[in-house]
Amino acid sequence: VNATLVANVANAYFQLEELDLELDISKRALASRNESLDLTKTLEEHGINSILDVRQAEQLVYTAAAEIAGLERRIGQQEDLLSILMGNNPASVSRGMDLTEQPHAPQVPAGLPSALLERRADIRQAEQLLIASNARIGVARAAYFPDISLTATPGFQSPALTSLFSGSSGLWTFAGAVTQPIFTAGRIRSNVQLVQEQQQEAVLTYQQTIQGAFRDVSDALIAYQKDQEFRTQQELLARSAQDAAQLSGMRYKAGTTNYLEVLTNETNYLSADLGLAQARLNELLALVQIYKALGGGWQQ
């Protein structure tokens, strides 16, 4: 199965699930804000607060309602995209578990061998280019393909992988591997210079492709680790914002604060909750990127 296609389908599905979660959050916010608006109107009618409080409560309702309309549009478009990726006509897409119910993204195993990257289509193509230039591919791999563990405990980037890109240029330098032993003598051609140039170009392409593959894995592992850390902090922020919104609502009902405090804390809570949904999505997308960078996951 094409790793890129699998990754694209997984990305599209997780993005659809995240939009579903945003829609659920916004609908719950709209219901809560409508209740708050009704209370504010009642208090205004009894002269307890001003029409300004009503207008501020209306803003919260209209904001949530507009968000719902936009999300429903994006969900329909995302369903069409996913249908096309799966080879179907645009249509609604059946769902599995909600994003919050997804089994937590699995830990990437430690000690993944770099040989996994040999499955990547770009590396296979670069190797075929070398073979076509009369290269001994085993010698080329030994010279240019680092034999290292990509991951360490708990499944994040290994020191060996980190060290590849620790130089000032951000790419490792190859240890002066001589091009000549890689190639067999082959049939003598009339234009020796042209043949040598083609061979050098094939080696350069191979080097750059390998470096790009290892960079993809490094970037994906870094993203997965940092997205996990970010999601953890976003969970704390969302809980704090929810508590602040509830407390300000209680203070307003008790008449100890104005509606501006409620508006501020309700806005912050919705923003934090939507941010948490996006953080959960980013964590899953980083895992998909690891799958793609490894040429189809970490199964041997």
C-alpha positions in Angstrom: 0.0 0.0 0.0 1.3 3.5 -0.9 2.5 5.1 2.3 1.7 8.6 1.0 -1.9 7.7 0.1 -2.4 6.0 3.5 -1.0 9.1 5.3 -3.1 11.5 3.2 -6.3 9.5 4.0 -5.4 9.4 7.7 -4.6 13.1 7.8 -7.9 13.9 6.1 -9.9 11.7 8.5 -8.3 13.1 11.6 -8.9 16.6 10.4 -12.6 15.7 9.8 -12.8 14.3 13.4 -11.3 17.5 14.8 -13.9 19.6 12.9 -16.6 17.4 14.4 -15.1 18.1 17.9 -15.0 21.8 17.2 -18.7 21.7 16.1 -19.7 19.9 19.3 -17.8 22.4 21.4 -19.4 25.3 19.6 -22.9 23.8 19.9 -22.5 23.3 23.7 -21.2 26.9 24.0 -24.2 28.2 22.0 -26.7 26.4 24.3 -25.0 27.7 27.4 -24.8 31.2 26.0 -28.5 31.2 25.0 -29.4 30.4 28.6 -27.1 33.2 29.8 -28.8 35.6 27.3 -32.3 34.7 28.6 -31.1 35.4 32.2 -29.6 38.7 31.2 -32.8 39.8 29.4 -34.8 38.9 32.5 -32.5 40.9 34.7 -32.6 43.9 32.4 -36.4 43.8 32.3 -36.5 44.0 36.1 -34.1 46.9 36.1 -31.3 44.9 37.7 -28.8 45.5 34.9 -28.5 47.5 31.7 -29.2 46.9 28.1 -25.4 46.9 27.6 -25.3 43.5 29.4 -27.9 42.2 27.0 -25.9 43.4 24.0 -22.8 41.7 25.3 -24.6 38.5 25.9 -26.0 38.7 22.4 -22.5 39.0 21.0 -21.5 35.7 22.6 -24.6 33.9 21.1 -24.0 35.3 17.6 -20.3 34.5 17.7 -21.0 30.8 18.6 -23.8 30.6 16.0 -21.5 32.0 13.3 -18.8 29.6 14.3 -21.2 26.7 13.9 -22.2 27.7 10.4 -18.6 28.0 9.3 -17.7 24.6 10.8 -20.6 22.9 9.1 -19.4 24.2 5.8 -15.8 23.0 6.4 -17.1 19.6 7.5 -19.0 19.1 4.3 -16.0 20.1 2.2 -13.7 17.8 4.3 -16.1 14.9 3.7 -15.9 15.5 0.0 -12.1 15.6 0.1 -11.9 12.4 2.1 -14.4 10.7 -0.3 -12.2 11.6 -3.3 -9.1 10.4 -1.6 -10.8 7.0 -1.0 -11.8 6.8 -4.7 -15.5 7.6 -4.1 -17.8 10.3 -5.3 -18.2 13.3 -2.9 -20.6 12.1 -0.1 -21.0 12.1 3.7 -18.5 10.0 5.6 -19.3 7.5 8.3 -17.4 8.1 11.6 -15.7 5.9 14.0 -14.9 7.0 17.5 -14.8 10.7 18.3 -11.4 12.4 18.4 -11.5 12.4 22.2 -12.3 8.7 22.3 -9.5 7.7 19.9 -7.1 5.3 21.7 -4.2 7.4 22.7 -1.6 7.6 19.9 0.7 4.6 20.4 4.2 5.1 21.6 6.7 4.9 18.8 9.0 2.0 19.7 12.6 2.6 20.7 15.4 1.2 18.6 13.9 1.6 15.2 16.5 0.7 12.6 17.4 3.2 9.9 17.1 0.3 7.4 13.3 1.0 7.5 13.9 4.0 5.3 15.1 1.8 2.4 11.3 1.2 1.7 10.8 4.9 0.9 9.9 5.4 -2.8 12.3 8.3 -3.2 15.2 6.2 -1.9 14.3 3.3 -4.1 14.2 5.6 -7.1 17.6 7.1 -6.2 19.0 3.5 -5.9 17.6 2.6 -9.3 19.4 5.6 -10.7 22.6 4.4 -9.2 22.2 0.9 -10.5 21.5 2.2 -14.0 24.9 3.9 -13.7 26.6 0.6 -13.0 26.8 1.2 -9.3 27.2 -1.5 -6.7 24.3 -0.6 -4.5 25.6 -2.5 -1.4 28.8 -0.4 -1.5 26.8 2.7 -1.9 24.6 2.0 1.1 27.6 1.2 3.2 29.2 4.5 2.2 26.2 6.9 2.4 23.4 5.3 4.4 23.9 5.6 8.2 23.2 2.4 10.0 21.8 3.7 13.3 18.8 3.5 15.7 16.3 6.2 14.8 14.5 6.3 18.2 15.3 6.0 21.8 13.2 5.5 24.9 10.3 6.6 25.1 10.2 6.5 21.3 11.5 9.9 20.6 14.5 10.9 18.6 17.7 9.0 19.3 21.0 10.7 20.1 22.5 9.1 17.0 19.8 10.7 14.8 20.2 14.0 16.5 23.9 14.0 16.0 23.5 13.6 12.2 22.1 17.2 12.1 24.1 18.8 14.9 26.6 20.4 12.5 26.5 24.1 11.7 25.1 23.4 8.2 22.2 21.4 9.6 23.1 18.4 7.4 25.8 15.8 8.1 28.8 15.6 5.8 29.7 12.3 4.2 33.1 10.9 5.3 34.9 11.5 2.1 33.5 8.3 0.5 35.3 7.8 -2.8 32.9 7.6 -5.7 35.0 5.3 -7.9 34.7 2.0 -5.8 30.9 2.3 -6.0 30.9 1.8 -9.8 31.8 -1.3 -11.8 33.9 -0.8 -14.8 31.0 -1.6 -17.1 31.2 -1.3 -20.9 33.7 1.3 -22.2 31.8 4.1 -23.7 33.1 6.7 -26.2 32.3 9.6 -24.0 34.0 8.8 -20.7 33.6 12.3 -19.3 29.8 12.2 -19.8 29.6 8.8 -18.0 31.6 10.1 -15.1 29.4 13.2 -14.8 26.2 11.1 -14.8 27.7 8.8 -12.2 28.6 11.8 -10.0 25.1 13.2 -10.4 23.5 9.9 -9.4 25.7 9.7 -6.3 24.8 13.3 -5.4 21.1 12.6 -5.8 21.4 9.5 -3.6 23.2 11.5 -0.9 20.6 14.3 -0.9 17.7 11.8 -0.9 19.1 9.9 2.1 19.7 13.2 4.0 16.2 14.3 3.1 14.7 11.0 4.4 16.6 11.1 7.7 15.6 14.8 8.1 11.9 13.8 7.5 12.2 11.3 10.3 13.9 13.7 12.6 11.4 16.5 12.0 8.4 14.1 12.5 9.8 12.7 15.8 10.5 16.2 17.1 7.0 17.3 16.2 5.4 14.3 17.9 7.3 14.9 21.1 6.6 18.6 21.2 3.0 18.2 20.2 2.5 15.9 23.1 4.0 18.4 25.5 1.9 21.2 23.9 -1.3 19.2 24.2 -0.6 18.6 27.9 -0.3 22.3 28.6 -3.4 23.1 26.5 -5.4 20.6 28.6 -4.4 22.6 31.7 -5.3 25.9 30.1 -8.7 24.6 29.0 -9.5 23.4 32.5 -8.4 26.6 34.0 -10.4 28.7 31.5 -13.5 26.5 32.1 -13.2 27.0 35.9 -12.9 30.8 35.4 -15.9 30.9 33.1 -18.0 29.0 35.6 -16.9 31.2 38.5 -17.6 34.4 36.6 -21.1 33.0 35.7 -21.8 32.4 39.4 -20.5 35.8 40.4 -22.8 37.4 37.8 -25.9 35.6 38.9 -25.1 36.6 42.5 -24.9 40.3 41.3 -21.2 40.7 42.4 -19.8 41.4 38.9 -20.9 42.8 35.5 -21.4 40.9 32.3 -18.1 42.1 30.8 -16.3 39.7 33.1 -18.5 36.8 31.9 -18.0 37.8 28.3 -14.2 37.8 28.7 -14.0 34.5 30.5 -16.5 32.8 28.2 -14.5 33.9 25.2 -11.3 32.7 26.7 -12.9 29.3 27.5 -14.2 28.7 24.0 -10.8 29.7 22.6 -8.9 27.3 24.9 -11.3 24.5 24.2 -11.0 24.9 20.5 -7.2 25.1 20.9 -7.2 21.8 22.8 -9.1 20.2 19.9 -6.4 21.5 17.5 -3.6 20.3 19.8 -5.1 16.8 19.9 -5.2 16.8 16.1 -1.6 18.0 15.7 -0.4 15.1 17.9 -2.2 12.6 15.7 -1.0 14.3 12.5 2.6 14.1 13.8 2.2 10.4 14.3 0.9 10.0 10.7 4.0 12.0 9.5 6.3 9.5 11.3 4.5 6.7 9.5 5.0 8.4 6.2 8.7 9.4 6.9 9.5 5.8 7.7 8.1 4.6 4.4 5.0 2.9 5.9 5.3 2.7 9.7 7.6 0.9 12.0 6.6 -2.7 11.3 9.6 -4.5 9.7 
